[in-house]
Structures are given as C-alpha cells and as structure tokens.
Amino acid sequence: MATQELEFKGYALVDPKNFTDLKVTAFKPKTFQADDVEISITHCGVCGSDLHTLKQGWGESHLPLVVGHEIVGKATRVGDNVKDIKVGDRVGVGAKIGSCMKCRQCKGEYENYCAKGISTYNSEYPDGVVTQGGYSTAIRAHQQFVFPIPDALESRHAAPMLCGGLTVYSPLVTNGAGPGKKVGIIGIGGLGHFALLFAKALGAEVYAFTHSPRKMEDAKKLGADHVDFAKEHAGMLDLIVSTMDATPQLPLKEFLTMLYVHGRFVTVGLPDADEHLPTLHAFDLVPNGCFIGGSAIGSKKECVAMLALAAEKGIKPWIEELPMKDAKKALEGLGDNKVKYRYVLSQDLV
C-alpha cells in the first residue's frame, strides 16, 4: 500500500574533483520486495563517513552518488512481510541497509557484522542496483534496517543518532558501560559528543580526553565528570572509546596504560585507508592484560534500545540544522572542524 508515488532524486556527487559540489540527480531505487519499507525522507544527518566517501578516502565511488546514512522520514509503503511498521510511521535508517539474513551473525542479532552486508550508499545489491543515501527525497530498505522513532524524539535529533549515536552506543553497552564503571572518551566531536551523552546516561563515571581548550567546557556540559588534555590515570579506566580518525597521531600506548586489568580500548573513528594505527609491542599489552578492538555501527536491537534510552533521558545531540541544498556548507564546515557537533539537513526537494 502506498500513499503517493515518490520521485527518487538527491544531491549527488558527479565529479570527485569537486566533491562538495553536489548536483540534483534522479536515481534508481532498490527493487521493492516483500520485506522492504519505502520512506519519504524529512531529515538526514551529515556524518564524517560522507566526507571520507566523497573525497574518495575510502576508495573509488560509484557515480553519480548520493551520500547520507542518518535518515529519518515517514513510511509511505510497506511490504507484505513487514512487521511492526505501517504506512505513516516515523522511521529511520542508519549506515547499513541490507544483509544476507541467513548467516550466524544475522541469525544472532549481529546483522551489522554480516560479511555480505550492504551499506546505505556506495554499495550494490545483488541485482546490480547501486545504493543511494539520504541527501535525497526517498529510500527503500529491508525492515531489519528500519528503526521506529519514539514519539518523544524530534526527527532532527533522532537522525544523527542512527549512525553517530549508534556507533558509540554499541561499544559502550557491549563492553559494560554503566554504574560503577569508569569510561574514557577520546575526541569531542560528532561521535565523541554522543559518547559522552550516552556514557553518562548509562550511569558510568565519564572521563573526557581532548587537546582543545574550547571543548573542555562543552565536555562538562555533555556529561563528563572529568576533563583532561592528556593527563594520565594509570590503571583506572575500565573502558576507553576512541572517536579520533586522525589515528597516526593517537598516543595509543599512553592510553593503554590508563586501563585497569583486562580493560578495553575500542576504536570507532575510521580514517582514510592509508592512515594506520600507531605500532605496538607485546609489552604494551601484557602489564594490565588489556584488550584492543573495534566496533561496527550497531544492530537493530541496539538501535531500538538506544532510541528508547534517548527518549527516556531526554538526550538531545548538539546540532545545526540546514536545508538540504546547503549540504556543501555542512560538508565544508565538517571538514574544517567548525561544527558543534552534528549538522542535520532538512528536506527541501519537491
């Protein structure tokens, strides 16, 4: 059932040499199937992933390409197999839009780790259709990757949670952030400000690490109990989540010494493909038996729980809302680190 016939068009990359000059372009959507939801987009957050992709930092893009994977809108069509979503519902889509639904990961509610996962943009369906993102009028997605938005959350606040928020919420809950735990957050930006909000909401004692004096007061307002430039807290922290994507400059060895026995260091910042983590020696890991790991966005189960927590606690990201036609301004502001702390684009295409 559909309420209207949607036109699929968006602000697309057509020339990688001018990666912020996006042109309105029509595109072919996903072939609609029984498990799919079609969404008329009202808001889309601007993620660092968008900038890396547009700049070709993660490899060559399909062209033309519409980026954006922090999407909120209204369901306009639902497939016969879709459960718990009906036409007119407010829903969202994050950084993944499909998976095999058959492997151990998918069956175990880890569909975000499926080896055959399909990204919301710059990926390809088995039938050859290229995925296009949320700087656009509409999108289609498998129901497993469509998230109901609680009434208590405004769309402009929910949108950046669907990648930026979920990317940090997942490692926080996976690694036990909560009452009685000391959690460090490295980097106070788009991801880091979400990490502070959610770590505090989960009940942890929160340590913020930043080299920027102007962000220290922000960190306190966002929920940090302690704010430092790089002051050592040897053997104190149970978990450190690093949101930095400038990984060659990350003082990794120093941060590992801050972990308690079997403490965990999790990185979620993803730099360009040619930028690597600093090298380590086995002796850097043995003294406290620490672990190093990563995290890939989050599952639907985690996303639903995150949105519920945000609604319950009244969590609001710090955003600047712009019309979608100003994507160039948002991307340039993001690249120049001028945003506090997420841009959200509102629909202006008709």
PyMOL commands that set and color helices and strands:
alter all, ss='L'
color gray80, all
select helices_A, chain A and resi 16-18+48-54+104-107+111-113+143-145+155-162+164-174+190-201+213-221+247-249+252-256+282-284+300-313+324-335
alter helices_A, ss='H'
color red, helices_A
select strands_A, chain A and resi 9-12+23-26+36-46+71-78+90-93+96-98+118-119+138-142+146-148+182-186+205-209+226-228+237-242+259-267+291-294+319-323+342-346
alter strands_A, ss='S'
color yellow, strands_A
deselect
rebuild
show_as cartoon
